[in-house]
Amino acid sequence: MNWPGLLLQLAPEAHPNVVEAFQSADTAFADFKVNTPLLQAHALAQASHETGGFRRIEENLNYSADGLMATWSSRFPEDVAKKLARNPEAIANRAYSGRMGNTQPGDGWRYRGRGIFQLTGRANYASMGRLAQIPLEAQPELALASRYLLPVALHYWNSRGLSALAERDDLEGITRKINGGLNGLEDRARWLARWKDALCV
């Protein structure tokens, strides 16, 4: 399968690191047993949504004050939102402080969302790093490296038992496990239809 070519057909603005990562997609999918067109369509649909068509592999935290209040109302009251608006590092540190294993000053920014499934928080970096045998906690920027993008994403996929849901074609169930709710469900469904068509599901 020419995975980079197929990726660029469906996601023409894909990040260069993702295009490079997809050169070894056949091996990665086989290694992680995401090895049928239906499983691949579901995994790639979720990944397509999470990354905006594989364009964004790092969380954008350049929020306006209004955006902060709408997204994290409990963590950014109006006075704080106005003070921290358009300061991504300060926003990450406040938004993620004391959550997801972030215990040290600066952890929010250090362990901001990266990779295909937007790995976030020291605990998640440590956990996925152990599974993938990559020092992600010590070197969180490795989550952006092309050689690790698919292994980390597929470890994440398998750690949440998502293939079992994909085999049942359960888009909502997968979305809840990834998102915690059904945010972006319509977009995820559109991507799923496109990947199913491309993979002849």
N, C-alpha and C positions, 0 to 999 in steps of 0.2 A: 504493500500500500504506500502510495506517495502521500504521507501524512502532511508534510509541509505544504505541498501543493493544494491539498484539500482544505487545509486550514486557511490558506490565503484566499481560496475561493469564497469561503463562508465568512471569513473575518479579515478582509483585505488590509486593515490597519493594525494587525496583530504586532505586538512588541517583538523586536528582533530576537530577544532572548527566548521567547516562546517559539518562534519559528525554528530556531536552532534546536530547542528542546525536542520538538516534534520529529526531528531526524531520527531519534531513537524510540519513537512512540510504539512501534511494533514490539520491540523488546520489553519496554515498560509495561505495556498492556498484558503481554504474556506473563511476565514475572509476577504481576499482581492479580492475575486471573480476571482481569476486566477484558475478557477475550471473546466476547460476542458482539455483533453490531448493536444489539439492544442495550447492553451494559455500557458500551462505548458512547452511544447516542445520549444516554442519560447523564453520564459523567461529563461529557463535553458540553451538553446543554447547560448544566449547572455552572460549569467553569466559564462558559461564554457569558452568562449573565453576571457572575461575580466579578468578572474582569472587564465588562463593557466591550465584549467582542475581542477579548485577549489584548486590549490596548493598555489596561492599567494593571500592573502587577505590584503596585505599592499604594497604600492607602493615601488618598488626598484629604488632608486635614485643614485645607485653607478655607475655613468657614467664615462667613459673615456673622455678625452678632445675631441676626434673625435666624440664620441657619443653626447656630449653636443652641439657641433657645428652643427651636423646633425639634432638634435631634436629641438633645440631652437637657431637657428642661430642669431636672432635679440637680444637675451638676453645674449648670450655667444660668443662674439667675441674671436678670437684665444687666446689673452693674458689672458682674464678672464677664458676661458675654461681650459687652462693649469694650472692656479692658483687654481681653484676649483675642478678639476677632482678628483674623488674618495672621495669626502667630501659630503655625502648625505645631511647633515643638511644645509650646506652652499648653495648647489645646489638648494634645495627646497626653501630656503628663497629668493634666487635671481629669480628663475624661476617663482614663484607665488606671488612675492611682488606686491602689488597694484592691484591685480586681484582677482576676485571671492570673494570679500568682505574682503580680507586680508588687514588690515589697521595697525596692530601693529607689531613691530619688532618680528621676530620669528614665525609669523603666517603661513608662507609658510611651515615650518617644522611641526608646531603644527597641521595644517589642511591638511597634505599630504593625498594622496589617500589611503583610507581604505575601507574595506568591499567588498561585492560581486560586486557592480558596481563602486568601486573605487571613493567613495565620496571624493571630493576635494574642499578646500576653506572654509573659515569661514562662508560665506553666505549660502553655501550649507549645511554645518553641522547644522547651526542654523535652516534653513528651514526644513530639514528632521527631526531634533530633535523636532521641534514644531509638525509636523505631527504625528510622532511616540510617542510623549510625553516621550522623552528621553533627558536628559540634554547633548546632544552631543556637543554643543558649549563650555560648561564649562568642559566637560570630553570627549574630542574627542576619547580617546582610547576605549570608550564603543562601537564604531563602529566595533571593532574586537571581541566583546563578543559573544559567541555562541547564547545566548538568543535573541540578537538583530539583528543578521546577516540577517535573512529572513524578519522580519518586516521592517527594514530600506530599504532593497532591493525592497520589494514589494510596499512600500510607494513611492519609486523612480519610479518604473514601472508605478504605477497608476497615479502619478503626471504628467507624460508625455503622458498619454493617449495611452499607448502602446498596451493594450489589443485590442483596436479597430483595430489597424494595424495587430496584430497577427491573429485576426479573419478573416482577408482578406489574410492571409499567406504572408504578405508583409515584407519579410526579409530586403530588402533595406530600406524601410521606417523606420523600427525599428532601424536599424543600424545607419541611419542618425541622429535620435533623441538621440541616446545614445552617438555616437562618433562624431557627427558634420560632418561626411563624410562617406566614405565607407571603411575605413581602416580595414583590416582583414576580408573582406567580404567572401573570399573563406573558411577561417577557420570557420567562423560563420556558413556558409552553411554546412560544414562537420559536425559540432556539431548538427545543426538542424536535419540533416538526421539521425544521431545516436539517438537523443532523440525521434524523431518521431517513429523510429523503436522500441525503448524500450517501448514507451507509446502506441504503436499500433494505431498511427494516420493514 
